[in-house]
Amino acid sequence: MSKFKNGTARSLAIGAVLMASATMVHAEDTKFLIGIVEQQLSNPFFGKLQQAGVDAAKKHGLETMTAESSVAGDSATQVAAIENMINRGVKGIVLDPANASALLKVVKKARDAGIIVVTTNTSLEPADAADASFETDNLAAGELIGKWAKASLGATPARVALLDYDLSDKTAKARHDGFLKGFGLTESSPEIAGSALTQANVETGQSSMENLLSAHPDINAVYTINEPAAQGAFLATKKSKTPIILTSIDGSCSGVRSVADGTIGATVMQFPSNMGQLAVDAIVTAVNGGAKPSGVNNSGTVLITDKPVDGIESKDSKWGLANCWGE
Amino acid sequence: MTTSDRTRSDPGQAGLAGASAGISPADKPKPSSGRWIAALAAFPIAGPLLALVVILIVFSVTTSTFLNPGNLSLIVQQSVVVGTLALGQTLIILVSGIDLANGAIMVLGTVVAGSYLAGGGDPLVAMLLGLVVCVAAASVNGLIVTRFRLPPFIATLGMFTILTAGARLYSQSRSFPINSDLVTILGSGPSIGNLDITYGSLLWVVLTLLLAYALHQTAWGVRLYAIGNSPSAARLNGVNVNGIVFSVYAVAGVFYAFAAWQALGRTPIADPSGYQIANLDSITAVVIGGTSLFGGRGGVFGTFIGALIVVVLKNGLTQAGIDSLYQQIATGFLVILAVGADQYLRRGQRT
């Protein structure tokens, strides 16, 4: 996975180039079908991603065929969906893989049939199994929030809690590793008071944080896998006497509102709408005879906080609310 | 009140041919293991209670933070939602059913109430709406099981899927923060030092006692145990099996509504993605509490203890610095142990 230091600038540049080429191509667009395979749409992140893809296709005057996996990690449904799409004669597939390796075979089948396959949100393993990927650099996102947490603590000795999501999940692992790296910790650092496995929702974030705080009342910095987990953690920290810095990653609108009201200290925003749009634009360009997309492309990450620290670039919650995704 | 769940079930099956349970004093004298089996069978919460006490002692000795009033009240607060769900689950399992949909029913209840509140609705009406939704959904389970004769596992598995998706569709995957004091009241309560006694914890105890009374002191409860032991024998004895089984699912729905209220008190947000495995957690609590998955044996006091055991394990292992995945493994072992003990007791009774 490539790591871009300046994600926003890079993604904006990519966006601008692609938009320009897409506009040029637009006049000579031929009609074809694009398949969009998402993970479970109950997650507004994937909902936004799919919508962005459908909208982008519509802009090109193209039809889309959509499918989604039913639960996290459900690659079987996605395999079947791609097989159907191959049969239907799609020219390109935007894929949000539920598993980095389970889809390799069917993606190869699609590409052998001349279909451009672009992954979003996360890439296959190896990444070049698909033509290209547009995704959040989650390691960089983790690093960013880890650095902010460390800087915000200042001279106070750190006692860190980690509220994770299943670490076999690539995104969860990258965020976790990135946070530790940004904070300057390793898995066995004594500064880590404890960690817990949440289901990335409010309820499990709350219980996990309660148990960790009960065992380690001196916790003063918390990493959370996403904003619902952070909101749950906040409920648990309400009674704590020592101030606790809550950090998260995602950039959903409810998460940004939590930054605005001080519940969460900072979060890192990712841009699902960029992913969907960039992926569709890249496919349209390639199908119309333009350059084939390649590589892992960062769709951008921005630190959102109302408590900026020196040396770490960030935007405030007002900017965040104007650019967030979901409700 | 803590008289044995087992012996209270005896009147219902007295004279029922083919009911395998029941230890009469006429049983042949057995070696000491036989007496143990008889004692455990006559006092089924002894096992879970013993397990809870042992776990409590182990964590109190091995960690410095476990045995502190704040932590102990935390354990009870973390138990109430699944504990209340598990009360309804106990009723259903006693008639040899199972409810895989209870968490989804509860979540739908919170989401409907929450979205109504978010639209400026009246808190009392919101709660009534939640109650209606929970009882209606649970009654549909009962209807499918009794009227269409589908196995409870299948009926409630289907409903679980439907309601989980339904809650997400209804809410458009949004969650609704709850600001009403009435709706969140169960999360508050008096504190003595750092010991918090929430109204939700008290309600959980009251509900357990009420249900124990209904199970052991009413004709409904006696018939319910009789059906669990042998539906055909109960039918022969003039019990309206379908009627009682349906009522069990519907009454369970009332407890799911209470669980929904508990959930909003604890976490003041109606979140369609919450409580994804509450159904399994509630079954775990019931089974660890000594209620037999084959029906007719066990009761709500066991479930109360079972719910506590699950949370104590999670909390205590966190205090001991043990990874979350090991916590799940420990819980799994307890489930297998509990069901193994149930089987062993049944075999012991038959010999």
Interface residues (C-beta under 8 A of the other chain):
Chain A: L41 S42 N43 P44 G47 G194 S195 A196 L197 Q199 A200 N201 V202 E203 T204 Q206 S207 S208 E210 N211 L212 S214 A215 H216 P228 Q231 G232 L235 S254 G326 E327
Chain B: T63 T65 N68 G70 N71 L74 Q78 A165 R168 Q172 S173 R174 S175 A263 R266 T267 P268 I269 D271 P272 S273 G274 Y275 Q276 I277 K314 N315 T318 Q319 G321 D323 S324 L325
